[in-house]
Amino acid sequence: QVQLVESGGGLVQPGGSLRLSCAASGRVFSISAMGWYRQAPGKQREAVASITSGGTTNYADSVKGRFTISGDNDKNTVTLQMNSLKADDTAVYYCNALRYGRHYWGQGTQVTVSS
């Protein structure tokens, strides 16, 4: 099993920046990818960004050019740098890890973009 703990959520003004971090523990070996999902009220959970163990990244079109995902295989952590935040970015953000075809989820952290 894999445990994921997120940190860094909070309230930020439009145009501001925020950095989310996720630390994996437990059976961290053989994790093939990690990423971030988000879920806003009344909407389905959507993939935001992901990174493979080899460093390949993928982003949702809505965040390209604004968000950057990075990872550290040695520390088993992944970070999401969010810039130029918009009100539409408001959601609960969840860390995700993929291991042997199974998905593991963090508890979620609230990101609110509001003036």
Contacts in CASP RR format, 6 or more apart in sequence:
PFRMAT RR
TARGET T0000
AUTHOR 0000-0000-0000
METHOD contacts of the structure
MODEL  1
QVQLVESGGGLVQPGGSLRLSCAASGRVFSISAMGWYRQAPGKQREAVAS
ITSGGTTNYADSVKGRFTISGDNDKNTVTLQMNSLKADDTAVYYCNALRY
GRHYWGQGTQVTVSS
1 26 0 8 1.000
1 27 0 8 1.000
1 104 0 8 1.000
2 24 0 8 1.000
2 25 0 8 1.000
2 26 0 8 1.000
2 27 0 8 1.000
2 28 0 8 1.000
2 31 0 8 1.000
2 97 0 8 1.000
2 99 0 8 1.000
2 104 0 8 1.000
3 24 0 8 1.000
3 25 0 8 1.000
3 26 0 8 1.000
3 104 0 8 1.000
3 106 0 8 1.000
4 22 0 8 1.000
4 23 0 8 1.000
4 24 0 8 1.000
4 25 0 8 1.000
4 95 0 8 1.000
4 96 0 8 1.000
4 97 0 8 1.000
4 104 0 8 1.000
4 105 0 8 1.000
4 106 0 8 1.000
4 107 0 8 1.000
5 22 0 8 1.000
5 23 0 8 1.000
5 25 0 8 1.000
5 95 0 8 1.000
5 106 0 8 1.000
5 107 0 8 1.000
6 20 0 8 1.000
6 21 0 8 1.000
6 22 0 8 1.000
6 93 0 8 1.000
6 94 0 8 1.000
6 95 0 8 1.000
6 106 0 8 1.000
6 107 0 8 1.000
6 108 0 8 1.000
6 109 0 8 1.000
7 20 0 8 1.000
7 21 0 8 1.000
7 22 0 8 1.000
7 23 0 8 1.000
7 109 0 8 1.000
8 18 0 8 1.000
8 19 0 8 1.000
8 20 0 8 1.000
8 21 0 8 1.000
8 109 0 8 1.000
9 18 0 8 1.000
9 20 0 8 1.000
9 93 0 8 1.000
9 109 0 8 1.000
9 110 0 8 1.000
9 111 0 8 1.000
10 18 0 8 1.000
10 109 0 8 1.000
10 110 0 8 1.000
10 111 0 8 1.000
10 112 0 8 1.000
11 112 0 8 1.000
11 114 0 8 1.000
12 18 0 8 1.000
12 85 0 8 1.000
12 111 0 8 1.000
12 112 0 8 1.000
12 113 0 8 1.000
13 85 0 8 1.000
13 113 0 8 1.000
13 114 0 8 1.000
13 115 0 8 1.000
14 85 0 8 1.000
14 86 0 8 1.000
14 87 0 8 1.000
14 113 0 8 1.000
14 114 0 8 1.000
14 115 0 8 1.000
15 83 0 8 1.000
15 84 0 8 1.000
15 85 0 8 1.000
15 86 0 8 1.000
15 113 0 8 1.000
16 83 0 8 1.000
16 84 0 8 1.000
16 85 0 8 1.000
16 113 0 8 1.000
17 81 0 8 1.000
17 82 0 8 1.000
17 83 0 8 1.000
17 84 0 8 1.000
17 85 0 8 1.000
18 82 0 8 1.000
18 85 0 8 1.000
18 111 0 8 1.000
19 79 0 8 1.000
19 80 0 8 1.000
19 81 0 8 1.000
19 82 0 8 1.000
20 36 0 8 1.000
20 79 0 8 1.000
20 80 0 8 1.000
20 82 0 8 1.000
20 93 0 8 1.000
20 95 0 8 1.000
20 109 0 8 1.000
20 111 0 8 1.000
21 77 0 8 1.000
21 78 0 8 1.000
21 79 0 8 1.000
21 80 0 8 1.000
22 34 0 8 1.000
22 35 0 8 1.000
22 36 0 8 1.000
22 77 0 8 1.000
22 78 0 8 1.000
22 79 0 8 1.000
22 80 0 8 1.000
22 95 0 8 1.000
22 106 0 8 1.000
23 75 0 8 1.000
23 76 0 8 1.000
23 77 0 8 1.000
24 31 0 8 1.000
24 34 0 8 1.000
24 76 0 8 1.000
24 77 0 8 1.000
24 78 0 8 1.000
24 97 0 8 1.000
25 76 0 8 1.000
27 99 0 8 1.000
28 76 0 8 1.000
30 99 0 8 1.000
30 100 0 8 1.000
31 53 0 8 1.000
31 76 0 8 1.000
31 97 0 8 1.000
31 98 0 8 1.000
31 99 0 8 1.000
32 52 0 8 1.000
32 53 0 8 1.000
32 98 0 8 1.000
32 99 0 8 1.000
32 101 0 8 1.000
33 50 0 8 1.000
33 51 0 8 1.000
33 52 0 8 1.000
33 53 0 8 1.000
33 97 0 8 1.000
33 98 0 8 1.000
34 50 0 8 1.000
34 51 0 8 1.000
34 71 0 8 1.000
34 78 0 8 1.000
34 95 0 8 1.000
34 96 0 8 1.000
34 97 0 8 1.000
34 98 0 8 1.000
35 47 0 8 1.000
35 48 0 8 1.000
35 49 0 8 1.000
35 50 0 8 1.000
35 51 0 8 1.000
35 69 0 8 1.000
35 78 0 8 1.000
35 80 0 8 1.000
35 95 0 8 1.000
35 96 0 8 1.000
35 97 0 8 1.000
36 47 0 8 1.000
36 48 0 8 1.000
36 49 0 8 1.000
36 50 0 8 1.000
36 69 0 8 1.000
36 78 0 8 1.000
36 80 0 8 1.000
36 93 0 8 1.000
36 94 0 8 1.000
36 95 0 8 1.000
36 96 0 8 1.000
37 45 0 8 1.000
37 46 0 8 1.000
37 47 0 8 1.000
37 48 0 8 1.000
37 93 0 8 1.000
37 94 0 8 1.000
37 96 0 8 1.000
38 45 0 8 1.000
38 46 0 8 1.000
38 48 0 8 1.000
38 89 0 8 1.000
38 91 0 8 1.000
38 92 0 8 1.000
38 93 0 8 1.000
38 94 0 8 1.000
38 111 0 8 1.000
39 45 0 8 1.000
39 46 0 8 1.000
39 91 0 8 1.000
39 92 0 8 1.000
39 94 0 8 1.000
40 88 0 8 1.000
40 90 0 8 1.000
40 91 0 8 1.000
40 92 0 8 1.000
43 91 0 8 1.000
45 94 0 8 1.000
46 60 0 8 1.000
47 60 0 8 1.000
48 59 0 8 1.000
48 60 0 8 1.000
48 63 0 8 1.000
48 67 0 8 1.000
48 80 0 8 1.000
48 93 0 8 1.000
49 57 0 8 1.000
49 58 0 8 1.000
49 59 0 8 1.000
49 60 0 8 1.000
49 63 0 8 1.000
49 67 0 8 1.000
49 68 0 8 1.000
49 69 0 8 1.000
49 80 0 8 1.000
50 57 0 8 1.000
50 58 0 8 1.000
50 69 0 8 1.000
50 96 0 8 1.000
51 57 0 8 1.000
51 58 0 8 1.000
51 69 0 8 1.000
51 70 0 8 1.000
51 71 0 8 1.000
51 78 0 8 1.000
53 73 0 8 1.000
54 73 0 8 1.000
55 71 0 8 1.000
57 69 0 8 1.000
59 65 0 8 1.000
59 67 0 8 1.000
59 69 0 8 1.000
62 88 0 8 1.000
63 82 0 8 1.000
63 89 0 8 1.000
66 82 0 8 1.000
66 83 0 8 1.000
66 84 0 8 1.000
66 85 0 8 1.000
67 80 0 8 1.000
67 81 0 8 1.000
67 82 0 8 1.000
67 83 0 8 1.000
68 80 0 8 1.000
68 81 0 8 1.000
68 83 0 8 1.000
69 78 0 8 1.000
69 79 0 8 1.000
69 80 0 8 1.000
69 81 0 8 1.000
70 78 0 8 1.000
70 79 0 8 1.000
70 81 0 8 1.000
71 77 0 8 1.000
71 78 0 8 1.000
71 79 0 8 1.000
72 78 0 8 1.000
78 95 0 8 1.000
80 93 0 8 1.000
82 89 0 8 1.000
82 111 0 8 1.000
85 111 0 8 1.000
85 113 0 8 1.000
86 113 0 8 1.000
87 113 0 8 1.000
87 114 0 8 1.000
88 113 0 8 1.000
89 111 0 8 1.000
89 113 0 8 1.000
90 111 0 8 1.000
90 112 0 8 1.000
90 113 0 8 1.000
90 114 0 8 1.000
91 111 0 8 1.000
92 108 0 8 1.000
92 109 0 8 1.000
92 110 0 8 1.000
92 111 0 8 1.000
93 108 0 8 1.000
93 109 0 8 1.000
93 110 0 8 1.000
93 111 0 8 1.000
94 105 0 8 1.000
94 106 0 8 1.000
94 107 0 8 1.000
94 108 0 8 1.000
95 105 0 8 1.000
95 106 0 8 1.000
95 108 0 8 1.000
96 103 0 8 1.000
96 104 0 8 1.000
96 105 0 8 1.000
96 106 0 8 1.000
97 103 0 8 1.000
97 104 0 8 1.000
98 104 0 8 1.000
END
